[in-house]
Every structure is written in structure tokens, then in C-alpha cells.
Amino acid sequence: MAIRVFIQNEACSNRKHYHDEKTLEWKRSVEVSRPYPFPYGFIIGTTAADDCNVDCFVITQQPLKTGQIVECEVVGLMEQIEDGQEDHNVLAVPFGEQAEVDHTVQQILSEFVCGVFEHVIGKQMCVGRFLGRFEAEAHIASRWDRNDRPLTDGSATS
């Protein structure tokens, strides 16, 4: 499955940017407790259980920038519960790249998620299972907005 990911937060940065996830308009930025290990954003054209778009980590060493839209291939799903509510993260790679969600990647992501909001009193973050591509695709498919559909090929549009 091909997806379009809007990059909100750059790897190696502890700045969390907030955007209107439907219009992509920037709202504000805050500092978080840990730098992002990979570029992080959301899948355009989706709505998750928290009424935001479906979150996504892009597993890459490319220096993706805030505001960039990247066409990616889905590789997995990281279950996450934030303050008692489902807030899973899709794991993806830019087209033309390969990445394995191995134990090292899982550990990096788990440590980040459990510590990124240490500065927020009462914030509760819990990482669940790491699931494969098929579970990730099913998660995304159940959350497409009515007028949006997955990309059918890897042709770049941005």
C-alpha cells in the first residue's frame, strides 16, 4: 500500500510541530523531552480514533523536513495507547528504500514513545505490539476519509 505522509517533526529534533491535519496549516511548536529518532508525521486523507490523522514514523536516514510530503510504502504498525486512547503509529519507508522493523528499531521507537512527554505531568504513554505490513494496511484501510484513497503506485507527486 502506498501512502502520502506529511512530515511534522524532523529526526534528531526535539521540536514538536502542530498542524491542522486536514488543511496542513501550521499552528505552533513546542519542545519535547527527547529528539525524534525518525521523521514523524501523519497519513494524509485519514482520520484516527483520536480525530487526528493516522500517525506515522518514516523509517529512513533521509533528512526529511517539516512540511514535506513523502510518498511511502507501509512496512508495519506500532500499537500505542496515549492517555488511555488508541493512538497507533504506522511505520513506513520512502519509495525506493528498504527497512526492517527489527529489534533495534522497535527498541528505539519504544524508548522514544515512553519518554517523549516526560515533561508533561500525568501523561501516560504505553507501547504495545509491533505488527506487520498486513495489520498496518488493515489499520489504514479502516481509517481512510470518505473521498481519499490509497495511492496505487509509487509515482512521486511532491
C-alpha angles and dihedrals in degrees: 000000000000120000138180113231123197108211111225101165129033125225114261092022126112092202114110112201123203121209135176093258094210099047096026090228114154114244109174146317132233135183117250130199098255137029117253110259093209135013109285133197142114141284112258115234098026137105120205130203090271091057091249122104120278108280121236139190113205107215101215143112091224113117097242113186133221109270094025118129114215129189109225144176119235115243106165152331131249113204112224134175118200117191090339095310129108111255105160123181124224114218116217143164129216113259111274094030130097128209135168120215092223130164092278094054090045091052093047092050094044093051091047095049093046092050108030094091099037087124092062111085112228095010111144122200124177129181118210130180129335108231133190136255096276093055090046092051091049090050091052094043091057091053105047113129113244097258098038129085135181118268113260099211141018099258112139120239101174 
